[in-house]
Amino acid sequence: MLNHGRNGAALMNRNNDISSDHTLWIKEQINKGTFVSIHGREVWIKVPGRNLSRIVNVPERGSALYRKAWIDVYNYCLDFLEGSINAACLENKFIQRMGDVWTLNGHVIRWPKFNEMSSSYARGLEDILREYSYVKRRYILSVKKNSGIEVKKTSVSLKNVSSQQTRLKVVPKLQYDEPKKVDVVKRVPVKKEPIKVETITEEEPRKIKPSISRRSVRIPKTNRSTEVPVSFSDSLVIQKISDGDLIGNRDIENFRKSKTDIVVLTCMDVLNPKDEDLFIKNARKCHKEGIVTGAFIYGKATDEHEAAGELKIMLKILSKFEDDFSGLVYYSINNDFVRKNKKKEEKLLEFINMFNAVVSTLKQSGYTALLSMSLESGKILSNICRKHNIQIEHDISYMVVVRDTDEVSENSSKIVVDPWNDYDVVTIRNERIKNSIKKA
């Protein structure tokens, strides 16, 4: 167990300060919503084994207590992880002691060492707790099955007006029939005139036709690089709103002072109504103030069926934007899924197909769409692509903390996350994409 053998020793495993790596890990937990959630300016962290939460009130960024609040959040997260694992050890069923070692799921547990300089300790505890939860859930399901209770995987079919059943699927190289009953924002570049917004209403829901099978992977005709020539002149000033932030008058002032070209609004989960409402509120605020906007959407989907539902809501939300929307859309893949399945190549090949298809659909709907992922995900997926002679079909923008910026190629786009700055800094290296945004 996580016990140092004397009273109060556990308190040594606490941080007196945090870095951008710690805050990035906190953001990941908020996105997952497993034991951390946000309610206004309050961060709620669950207490292990009890139906209670610790609440940290986070003041404005300019407050002297702002940093202290996030240190408390991180330490309460460690309390949850350590407490949950200690309870699992005391249970002595799925995590068991054998002499001086502890085992889980047939292997010896390697307890992470505390490191105040990074989030490695928290990530190590999180991995152990995730595996414990998986083993316990699998055991409970097997008991239910043996007791005559059966759990079956089901799917839902959508009916169109003619009552013919069609299954909505997202696969690479999507092709459309004529769009049906969907509001689409068409960006028509016209010299010295604003973008025109048209609303198209048809009689039936949109149908998607797959042109290749679900398990197929697109193989390039050549091994040439997909990168296009880049130019670093005439840079756009693009800033991304931090996760969960509500734009206020002070932000609008900052955008104008810094002559920001595009403000990228963040939606943490399109399937969560609260996140959707925050996203739309920020969009309306920017529209009222004449600020040009883009969108950064965290993808939660892990397979084509989840992607279909996510994509449907995504297009509906984006269609609500006004004519000052730049059309720039980032789709951030589920990095946690990539990390969890890094040794399961077949799963990740299907995952690559899935997010390629999502971004293709966004492009076909008239948006300037890019992928976003962490450096770790980029390395894992890059190795798989080389091994199987395939490619990620779209431009990638890597999300990194300040200390990792040197690991990103000069020719690659990136989003630098620095919790102590008001906004995340966006850099686009693809000249074609930059030009398409400027024309819009």
N, C-alpha and C positions, 0 to 999 in steps of 0.2 A: 504494500500500500504506500501511498504518498505520506510517509511519516518519518520524521527525522530522529525519532527516539527520545525527544524531550519536549516538555510543554512549551508551547509558543514557537517552536521551531518552524512550523509551517508558515508563520508570518514572514519568514525570511524570503519566501518565494513571492515577493510582491515588488512591484516597480515604483520607484520614486519619480520616474520620468518616462516619457514614451517618445518613440520616433515615428517617422512616417510609415515604417513597416508595421508597427503595432496598430496604428489607426487604420491602415489598409485592411488588416485582419478583422478589426472591429466592424468595418463596413461590410466585409464578407458575411459576418455573422448576422448583421442586420438584414442583409439581402436574403439570407436563408430563413430567418425568422424562427429558428429552432428554439433558442432560449434568450434571444435579445430582440427587443422591438422598440419602435419609436412612437411616442404619443405627444405630438406638438414639440415642445422643447425638452420633454422628459424622455430619458432612456430607461427602459424597464429590463432588468436582468433577473431571470428566474432563480429561485432558491431551490437547490436539489432536495427531492423527497418531500417537498411541501408545496401547497397551492398558494405560494406567496412570491412576490417579486421585490427586489431592491430597486429603488427609483433614484436616478441621478438627474438633477435639473441642470441642463447645460445652458449657461448664459450666452449673451451675444459674443461674437468673435473678439471684439475689442476689450472684453472684460479680463481682468487679471486672473479671474477664477476659471476662465474657459479651458485652459490646458489642464488644470487640476481636476476638472469635471471628467475629462476623458481618461485621465490616469485612474480615477475611481472606477470608471466603467470597465477598463481593462482588468483591474484587480478583482472586481466582482465577477467578471467572466472566468478568471482563474479559480475563484471560489466555487463557481458552479461546476467547472470541469473536474477539479480535484475532489469536491464533495460527491459528485455522481460516481466517480471511479472508486472512491473509498467505499461507498455503499455497495458497489458491485463486488468489491473484494470481500467485504464482510458477508455478503450473500453466499460466497464460496460455491457457486454453482457453475457459472459460465467462465468467470475468472477464478482460477483455482491455484492454491499454493502447493508446490511440490518441493519440499526442502527449503532452500533459500531463493527459489525462483517462482515466478508467477506465470501461469500459462493461460492462453485464450485461443480457442478455436484450433487447438492442436499445436500451437507454437509458443515459444517463450516470449514473454513481453519484454521489449526493450524500453525501459522507462526513460523519457526525455530528460535531459539535464537542463536545469534552470539557466536561462541566459537573458539578462536584463537588456541586452543590446538589440535583440530581435524578438520576433514572435514565434521562434522555433519551438519553445517550450509549450506554448498554447496550442500550436499546430500538432505537436506530438501527442498531447493529451486528447485533442479532438479526434485524431485518428484512432486511438485506443477506444474511446467512448463510442465512436461510430461503429467500429467492428463489434463491440460488445452488444450494442443495440440491434445490429443485424442478426447476430447469433441468437439472441434472446427472442427476437421477433420470429425467426425461422422455427425455433423450438415451439413457440406458442401456436403457430399455424399448424405444425405437425400434430400437436395435441388435439387441436380442434378437429382436424381431419380424421384422426383416429376415433374421435367421439361422435362421428357421424355428421359433423359440420363441415361443409365443403366450400372452399373459396375458389371461384372461377373467374378467369379473365374475360371481360366482356367488351364489346365495342358498340358504339352508337352510330346508326346510319341516319343520314339527313335525307328528307324527302323534298323533292322539288314540286312545283305547282302541278305537274302532270302525274304526280303520285308515283313516279318511278324512283326507286331507291338508288342513291349514288353515294359512294363513300368519298369523303374529302381527304385527299392524300397530298402530301408535299414531297416531291422527289426532284432531282436535278432536271434541268432543261424543261421547266414547266411551260406548257403552251395553253392558251386560253381559247375557249369559245368566246363569243361576244359577251362582254361583261353584263351581268344581270343585277339590277337593283343594288348597285354599290355606288356610293359617292366617291368620285375620284377627283383629285386635284390635278389639273393639267397645267403645266408650266410652259407657256408659249413665249419664247423669247422674241420680242419685237423691239426694234430700235426706238429709243427715246420714249418708250411707253412702259407702264408697269405690267407685271405678270397678270394674265387673265385667269380667272377662276371659273370653271364650268362645273355644273352639277349634272351628272348623267344619271337618269333613272330608267331602268329597264323592268321587265316583267318577272324575271326569274332570278334566283340566287346565282352568284358566280360559280362556274364549274371549272375544275382544273383537270387537264388531261395529262397523264404521264406519258413521256415519249420513250422512257426506258424503264426497265424493271426496278423494283425496290432495292435489290441488293447490288445493282450494278454500280460501278465506279467509272467516271469519265477518265479515259486515258488520253493524254495529249498526243498529237501527231508528231511533235518533235520535243526535244528536251530543252529548247531554248527558254530563256528566262521570260517570265510574264511581266517584268518590270518595264515601265515606259520611261523615256528620258525625263529627267527631272530638272527643274530650274529653281533656284532658291531666291530669285528676285521677286519683287512685287508681292511680298508675303502678306497674307491675310491675317488680321488679328482676330483670333477665334478663342473664346473662353467658354469653358464648360461649367455649368452650375454643379456644385457639390451635391452628392446624394442626399435627398431628403430636405434640401433647403427651399424655403419660400422666398421669392424675390420681393424686396421692398424698395422704397424710394432711394435709400442709400446705394443699393446695387445699381439702380438706373443711373444715378449720378456717376458712379464709378465707371460704368460702361461708356458714358459720354466723355468723361475725362480721358480715358485710355483709348478713345476712338476705336472701340471694338466694332469689327465688321459683322460678326455673327456671334450670338449667344446660344450655346448648345444646351437645351433643356434636358434634364434627366428624368426618365421614368424607370423606377426600380422594378416594377412588376405590372405589366399591362393587365394581368388577370386580377389584380387587387384594386377594387374601386377607390380606396383611399389614395393609392399612388397615382391612379388615373386622374382623380380630382386635382391633386397637387400639380400634376403635369399641365393640365388644362388651365388652372389658375395662373401659373407662371406664363403660359402662352398668351393668355388674355392681357396680363399686365404688360408684357412686352409689346403686344399689338397696340395697346392704348398709348404707349410711350414712343411708338414708331421704331422699335428695336427689331432688327432682322434676326430670325431665329433658325435653329436647327434642332435635331432630336437625337438623344442617346438613349437607347432602349436596352435594358438588361434582359437577355433571353434566358428563360428558365427551361425551355423545351429540351428533351433528351432523345426524342424519337419523332418520326414523321407525323404521328397522330397528335401529339402535344403541339408540334409546330403548326399544324393546321389551325388549331383553336387559337393559338397565340397570334398567328399571322392575321387571322380574321379580325380580331380586336385591334391589332396594331394598325391595320389599314383604316379601320373605322375612326380611331383616334386621330390619325394623321390627316384624315379628310376634314377635320374640324378646324385645322389651321387656316389663318387668313392669308391674304396675298403677299404679306411681308415674310412668309416662310421661305427660306432659301432652298428648301428641298433636300438639304444635307441630312442624312439619316445614318447613324451608327447602330449596327446590331451587334451587341456584345454576347458572345457565346457563353454557355454554361461552363466556366472554367473548373468548377468543382467536379463536374462529371468527367472532364478530361483527366484531371488529377487522379480521381478514384479508379478510372478504367485504363490507366496508361499502359497496362500489360495485356489488355484485351483488344487486340488489333481489329477484330471483326466488328466489335461495337463501335470503335472509333471511325472505321471506314464508313459505316452507316451514318454516324454522326456528322462526318465531313459532307456526305451527300445531303444531309438534312439542312445544315446551315448554308451550304452553297445554294440550295433551292430557295431558302427564305430570302437571301439577298437578291437572287435573280428575280424573284417575284416583286420585291420592292423596286428594283430597277425598271421592270416591265410596267410598273404602275406609275412611272414618271419621276421617281426620286433618285437623287445621287446618293447611292448606298455604299457603305464601307463595313467591313468586319472589324470587330475589336476583340482583343483577347489579351491575356497576361503573357509575359515572356515565357513562363513555364509551359503554358499550353502551346505556345508557338513552337517551342523546341520539341515537345512530344509529337505534335502533329506533323512537323517538318520531317522528322525521322521516319514516320510512317509513310508520308508521301514519297520520300526518296526510295524507300524499300519497295513500294508497290508501283512506282513509276506513275504516280498520279499528281494532281495539283489542286491547290485551293484556288478557286476560279476568280476570287475578288481581292481587291486591295485590302491590306490589313493595317490597322492602326493599333500599336501595342500600348497597353496601359501600364505605366511603370511609376515607381516612386523615384524621388530625385536621385538617390544613390545608384540606381540601376540604369540611368539614362545613357551611360557610356556603352552599355551592352547592346543598345539598339543601333543598327546600321544608319549611317548618315542619309541613305536613300530611303529609309523607312519612315512612315508616318508614326506619330506617337501622341499619347495624352499623358502629361506628367501630373501626377497626383501629389500635391503637397498640402497636408491638412492645415498648415499654418498660413497658407495663402487663402484669400477669399474664394478663388476659383481655380479649376484645373486648366492647365495651359495646353491648347490643341495645336499641333503642327501637322500640316498636310504637305507631303513631298511630291505627290503626283500632280504634274502640271496640268494634265487633261482635266482632272477633277476640279482643280482650282479655277481653271478657265470656265468650266461649266457652271460653277457657282457664281462667278463674276458676271457671266452673261445673264443669269437669272435675276 
